[in-house]
Amino acid sequence: MTRVKICGLSDPEAVARAVTSGADYIGFVFAPSKRQVTLTQAHNLAAAVPERVKTVGVFVSPSLEELQAAIAAVPLDLVQIHGDFPDSLIRQVSVPVIRALQVSNSADSVRSSAAYLLFDAPLAGSGKTFDWQKLDTSQVKQPFFIAGGLNSGNAQAAIAAFHPYALDVSSGVETEGRKDLRKIKEFIESVKQ
């Protein structure tokens, strides 16, 4: 069964809907963006997340110290890292790492010691899909997430194309830039039907 991560959550109602609808992962964005939350906000939101649902902190080019502070403060079950971060430091992170990679014209061979990989559009959070033809996951060793422009209408196609460990959605469950409780439920149902 493909797992679901609902990312960019910042209010209690959206977190509750994601949990009750069957999300496996809840993502809190700490990188500068319209979805950014503070450590205190994430801590308060995470308090309502049951143990079976894992909390993920999303960072862009963080320091190891920044990661460890957030892991302790929220607390976080995993961290998702976009941008620059030395692979040599991944083993020093105290929780599993999801290493985000932008899929562009060159389908480079993937090498990372992260527990999970996440394949995303060139501009993360844009609501646009990447060219699915450009991603060959046949040599990928880790479980991986597919992100970028997903919604309830294309979730099954993404599963058929990649057989991913999980789908990760943010803007695809929003209306006018805010999380839409109906869309969250519909997306999870579309994946888990």
C-alpha positions in Angstrom: 0.0 0.0 0.0 1.4 3.4 -1.0 1.8 5.7 1.9 0.8 9.4 2.0 2.5 12.5 3.3 0.5 15.7 3.6 3.0 18.5 3.7 3.0 22.2 4.6 0.4 21.8 7.4 0.1 24.8 9.7 -3.3 24.7 11.3 -4.9 22.2 13.7 -8.0 21.5 11.5 -5.8 20.4 8.6 -3.6 18.2 10.8 -6.7 16.6 12.3 -8.2 15.9 8.9 -5.0 14.4 7.6 -4.8 12.1 10.6 -8.4 11.0 10.5 -8.3 10.5 6.8 -5.3 8.1 7.1 -2.2 10.1 6.3 1.0 8.3 7.2 3.2 11.4 7.4 2.6 15.0 8.4 5.0 17.6 7.0 6.0 20.8 8.8 7.9 23.3 6.6 10.7 25.2 8.4 12.2 26.7 5.3 11.2 30.2 4.3 7.9 29.8 2.4 4.2 30.7 2.7 3.8 27.4 4.5 6.6 28.0 7.0 5.9 27.3 10.7 7.9 28.0 13.8 9.3 25.4 16.1 6.6 26.3 18.7 3.8 26.1 16.1 5.0 22.7 15.0 5.4 21.5 18.5 1.8 22.5 19.3 0.5 20.8 16.1 2.6 17.7 16.6 1.0 17.2 20.1 -2.2 16.2 18.4 -0.6 13.7 16.0 -0.9 10.0 17.1 2.3 7.9 17.3 1.2 5.8 14.2 1.5 9.0 12.1 5.1 10.3 11.6 6.0 14.0 11.8 8.5 15.3 9.2 10.4 18.5 9.3 11.1 20.1 5.9 14.3 22.1 5.5 16.3 23.8 2.8 20.1 23.7 3.1 20.0 23.4 6.9 22.9 23.1 9.3 23.2 19.9 11.4 22.6 22.1 14.5 19.4 23.5 13.0 18.1 19.9 12.3 19.0 18.6 15.8 17.3 21.6 17.5 14.1 21.1 15.5 14.1 17.3 16.1 14.3 17.8 19.8 11.9 20.8 20.0 8.9 19.5 18.0 9.9 16.5 18.3 10.3 15.2 14.7 10.3 11.5 13.6 12.1 12.3 10.3 13.7 15.2 8.4 13.3 16.1 4.7 16.3 17.9 3.3 16.2 20.0 0.1 19.1 22.0 -1.2 22.7 21.7 0.0 23.6 19.2 2.7 26.7 17.1 2.7 25.9 13.4 2.4 28.7 12.7 4.9 26.6 14.4 7.6 23.4 12.3 7.1 24.6 9.6 9.4 25.0 12.2 12.2 21.3 13.2 12.0 19.5 11.5 14.9 16.3 10.5 12.9 15.9 9.0 9.4 16.5 11.5 6.5 14.4 12.0 3.4 16.8 13.5 0.8 14.8 15.6 -1.7 16.1 15.7 -5.3 14.7 17.9 -8.1 14.1 16.0 -11.3 15.4 18.1 -14.2 16.6 17.4 -17.7 19.6 15.3 -16.6 18.5 12.1 -14.8 21.7 11.8 -12.8 22.5 8.6 -11.0 21.2 8.9 -7.5 23.7 8.3 -4.6 22.7 9.2 -1.1 23.0 7.5 2.3 19.6 8.9 3.3 17.0 6.4 4.5 14.5 7.7 1.9 14.6 9.7 -1.3 12.0 12.2 -2.6 11.8 13.1 -6.2 10.3 16.5 -6.8 9.7 19.1 -9.5 12.5 21.6 -10.2 10.6 24.2 -8.2 9.4 22.5 -5.0 6.0 23.6 -3.8 5.1 25.0 -7.2 2.2 22.6 -7.8 3.8 21.6 -11.1 4.7 18.0 -12.0 8.1 17.1 -13.3 8.5 15.2 -16.6 7.8 11.7 -15.4 9.6 10.3 -18.4 12.9 11.7 -17.1 12.9 9.7 -13.9 14.2 6.1 -14.0 13.9 4.6 -10.5 15.0 1.1 -11.5 18.4 1.6 -9.8 17.1 3.4 -6.7 17.9 1.3 -3.6 16.0 3.3 -1.0 12.2 3.6 -0.6 11.2 6.8 -2.3 8.5 9.5 -2.3 7.1 11.1 -5.4 6.2 14.8 -5.1 5.4 17.7 -7.4 2.0 18.6 -8.7 0.2 15.7 -7.3 -3.6 15.8 -6.6 -6.4 13.3 -6.3 -6.8 13.3 -10.1 -3.3 12.0 -10.9 -2.3 10.1 -7.8 -3.2 6.7 -9.2 -1.2 7.5 -12.4 1.9 8.4 -10.3 1.5 5.1 -8.4 1.2 3.2 -11.7 4.2 5.0 -13.2 6.7 4.7 -10.2 5.3 2.2 -7.6 6.7 4.6 -4.9 6.9 4.0 -1.2 4.8 7.2 -0.7 3.2 10.2 -2.4 3.9 13.6 -1.0 1.3 16.4 -1.6 1.1 20.0 -0.5 -0.4 22.5 -3.1 -2.6 19.7 -4.6 -4.7 19.8 -1.4 -5.0 23.5 -1.3 -7.6 26.0 -2.4 -6.4 29.6 -2.9 -3.2 28.9 -1.0 -4.9 27.3 2.1 -5.2 23.6 3.0 -8.6 22.4 1.9 -10.0 19.7 4.3 -12.1 18.1 1.5 -9.1 17.9 -0.8 -6.9 16.3 1.9 -9.5 13.6 2.5 -10.0 13.0 -1.3 -6.3 12.8 -2.0 -5.7 10.2 0.8 -8.7 8.2 -0.5 -7.5 8.4 -4.1 -4.1 6.8 -3.0 -5.5 4.2 -0.6 -8.6 3.1 -2.6 
